[in-house]
């Protein structure tokens, strides 16, 4: 079976759109939790499906946004290594979400926790599948911002300090370049 290259957008778009809907469901915690977990499971399943297809065909999937070649356009590449890391990431994120939903941590009850969790997954997945340096930077920023806010809202008393150190560390390269 031949997969269309556009389908490599799904492991990135599913958690991103899931985060948007989870944000709208922030006042209805059970629905938000169910939606977020469903988004993660669907994204993980799609990633596994793409991995199996690329493994069987031996051909990587490449998507060029708007038909522009890198470095001018958005390029996503789903080769066997990228998809292996994406599947691994998604499995860990699903497991982490199941754990978080069952834990009694105060941070998990924060209305934006699941939204940030899904955007963290979007950043990780996109970083592994990007085919150009500009979009690597975009996905890294999404990853860093989500991770920093999740660190800041943690139950640990040093969460805010760690988040400010993280922000300082990641801001320095931005100032230099």
Secondary structure as UniProt FT lines:
FT   HELIX           5..9
FT   HELIX           10..24
FT   TURN            25..27
FT   HELIX           29..57
FT   STRAND          61..64
FT   HELIX           65..67
FT   TURN            70..72
FT   STRAND          75..78
FT   HELIX           80..102
FT   HELIX           107..109
FT   TURN            111..112
FT   HELIX           113..129
FT   HELIX           133..152
FT   TURN            157..158
FT   HELIX           159..176
//
